[in-house]
Amino acid sequence: MRFQVNRDVFSDAVSFVVKLLPQRNPQPILAGVLIEAGPEGLSLAAFDYEASARTTIDATVDNPGTILVHGRLLSDIANRLPNAPIEVATGDDGIVLTCGSARFTLSSMPVQEYPAIPEVAAETGVVPAEDFATAISQVAFAASRDDVTPVLTGVQLEVNGNRLSLVATDRYRVALREIPWDGPGAGDDSPMTALVPARTLQEVGKTFAHGGNISIAFSGAGDREIIAFTSANKTVTSLLIKGNFPPVRRLFPEQTEHHAVVNTAELAEAVRRVSLVLDRAAPLRFTFTPESVSMDAAGTEQARATESVDSTLIGEDVTLGLNPQYLLESLSAVRSEFARVTFTSSDNANKLSPVLVTPQTSVDKSGEDTFKYLLQPNLLLR
């Protein structure tokens, strides 16, 4: 096998396919990148049985063939090569990569032992890439990082009619975002769903953020259900998480009369400052009044901090404790100048009711109802 390829194009392609590979893989063969050279150029792919990435690029192919080489090493080399065309050829001991005066000899891996890359042949829907990437960043952070409950480590994608919803929860909070969906829909009684690992989805968002449109395909059955994301010449597939995602949508309240409106940036900066004195897991005390919201934090080193920012409250005064980091993540996700903090009600008098954070265009005008963040308050020690 022998081919010539543009240095920047090749480096970008290798970097893309190795992004989803785990840093440490129990099976050495899965650390490889599969490179196929043919009449139409190069195909590069990586797969670890759970996620795969594949891309095609233009190249001048003198002798077609297939090679398998260590992905991260190849990526490191490609990123540091001089600005000159790359030539790759197979040799007696593996492959020889030449770029300008730089020359690398790399061992190859047995291609026949590499698993087949998943192929998706199913009806697809299309979403705007920028909207999808934004939605992922607004939701994926709320997924659990604890593998004890795998279903909570994913983001639930749900297609209903012409809307695609992304939902994530770690039991203490719920984030939901809706974006337009162009493709086969489903009724409210039987939505198309896919529970995608949050880590994989975050890489998809970063990679395809400026790709125009993203095609999403659902495929497979049983234990091998997969989802594919395609934009231009790049495709990422992911094995879906098995299990029943909790019915968290019903937790969002219908009535939102009791609420406060606050400047998003001002509240976020105040929370960052006041929470400096808090222990890692301690809640921050918030008191909402008609004209302001005040924060009060007491640390174990006899440190104390208080601050208040302007706000507008509709309804009775409220005092509650919130996880400052969770609140900061929600304020970052609303993507609006103002945020509305709604105090929900519960039939259970002994249970704290969650607060709902949504975008607010101005003090008097609500934002689009496409993003919602529900956060469970913490008990405050008296």
Summary of the structure (lengths in Angstrom):
residues: 382
radius of gyration: 25.0
end to end distance: 73.4
largest distance: 79.2
contacts: 1217
relative contact order: 0.11
helix: 23%
strand: 41%
